[in-house]
C-alpha cells in the first residue's frame, strides 16, 4: 500500500521560507519520479515541481529561482525548500507519485503566506 505523508506547512510572512517534507512508503522510492502540487479553493491542482529518481528537477515558471525540490532515496523522503515566499504561494501542498498508472497523493499540508 502506497502512503505519502506531508509535513512542514504553516504560516509565514512574505519573503520568508518553509521546507516541506514527504515520507513515502509502499513503493520502490528511488525509481519513481516524485512531484509537489498545490491547490487553492475552487481551483485545480497545479504542478509545482517534479524530480526524477536520479535527481533531475523541473519547476513551474512562477517558482523558478525560489523553490528547490530534492529527495533522499535512502530515507524515502521528498522535500520542497520554499524561499522568498509570496502571498500567491498560499495553498495546500501535496506530494504525488504514480505507480503502474495509478496516482497516489498525500493528505496535503497547508501553507499560508501573509503579514
ABEGO torsion letter per residue (X at the ends): XBBBBBBGBEBBBBGBBBBBBBBBBGBBAAABBBBBBBBBBGBBBBBABBBBAAGBBBBBAAABGABBBBBBAAAGBBBBBBBGBBAAABBBBBBBBBBGGBBBBBAEBBBBBBX
